[in-house]
Amino acid sequence: MLNRKKFLSLAMLAAIAATLPAEARRGEQDDAREDWQNGKVKSLREIEGTVVPRMRGMQYLGPEYDPTAQVYRLKFINKDRVIFVDVDGRTGSVLRQR
């Protein structure tokens, strides 16, 4: 009985933890959309349209957005290597690739 309670408690915690990144992602999307609508940054589509084709042979995993720095971070994977490309949202210039 005790093991079942522990299991259910852990399962509930895992379910709650799994939803947190989705909530954070919605916040990032809202910030990016607001900055784009206010003319502060380029759209994500425009950024992706210039960066993704340059990353030949890599699978694009998705974006993150930092509203304070107004920087998009695009995430790619090639076999077992993960690459992050930081892009200035205002200019579309690649700031860093690591």
Secondary structure, DSSP 4 states (H G I P E B T S, - for coil): -HHHHHHHHHHHHHHHHHHHHHHHHHHHHHHHHHHHHTTSS--HHHHHHHHGGGSTT-EEEEEEEETTTTEEEEEEEETTEEEEEEEETTT--EEEE-
